[in-house]
């Protein structure tokens, strides 16, 4: 049985080094377990956690999944440490800045409100954030999935997603206190490894998690220095 | 399938890996002497043991060593010769100057068409001169064009396993063949064999299917392609450590072990050969 290097990477993650992580997966259930482990590890360390879904209908599924994984959803939510948000369909970088800015503001407010209610004279410093979510869904999927009868995959999606990844990596990451996983589903990860966008995506992250079918997966640091 | 070698000498610089404690060393030496003599070559064997005990060992393998020694077809050099390498401070030119005059002398004396020289690189390990070993191996090149001479470096597996992956790949690169039991010579160039082993070792260490993703990522991020893995193994090793962090050592150890297993003289191989 090979050593599960990917899970060890998650358990010993240093968010000051690996802030912006990309995950390529083939099986959604396995991807969720990895995402929950990542968030749960952070919550255990006193960090905040945010999960951004792409469809409102997913919210109860994610909530149930977290509870089944062993995350005390109610306790962490009440303390303003764990929030779920819905991304209704970001179309460009400006919308990304606006929508994600609102998510972060809301999360901060909920955390501070909780401490106000507890009559804490001085609120504690904001803990780092661990997040999971994408700006644009299915930007690099080989088959565009449909939502409301409309195919989600276009070249424009891919270009915008890449623009957002670069913005977050270059502009936001240096001051971002936390770590974020961008998750991309694909039918066959290996088949995409020769694509230019794959090189671009890897070059816009600090680490990559590969979760191919029938494998434990692997985590690679992409830090150059 | 690995074909039996052409007749000796093959004008090549080759190597083999034997176990020190079992019979593979004496099997290799006895087999090589028999093949060389049947191809009208004389053998010069440098040994770190004394010549009498080497002769005894060969007799136990069923080789009438006294017959070969008396006819000058076998010359056993003693510890003094081997350790004179250390005295020469492992200078590659000086070491070559020790081998070739001796070879000419034996050839002239026996009237054989060529010489097969067997040398153990142990002294480099004992004196912790691995950099000099690499330099020495490199200085010979893969072939001795126009010279009826064949050199086989006989490594002990214990020594060989002390080498880094980088050094192992370099040593493979500096030799034309790896010699296996039965006079089978396997050419590891171009690099498809070593790359196949690296792939399989990473999959075994980190999980099936991970190797191709890891190697492709190295290529996309650091421009480490298959040529660079073998041509500049020190860079490959360095980048592997960067992307895998503390897990890299397990992967590197696995690669080293699998390569050494593939190189073992007594390995029962089905692998193909490029002659």
Interface residues (C-beta under 8 A of the other chain):
Chain A: X2 X3 X4 X5 X8 X9 X189 X190 X193 X194 X198 X199 X202 X203 X208 X210 X212 X213 X214 X215 X216 X217 X218 X220 X221 X222 X223 X224
Chain B: X203 X204 X205 X206 X207 X208 X209 X210 X212 X213 X214 X216 X217 X220 X221 X242 X243 X244 X245 X247 X250
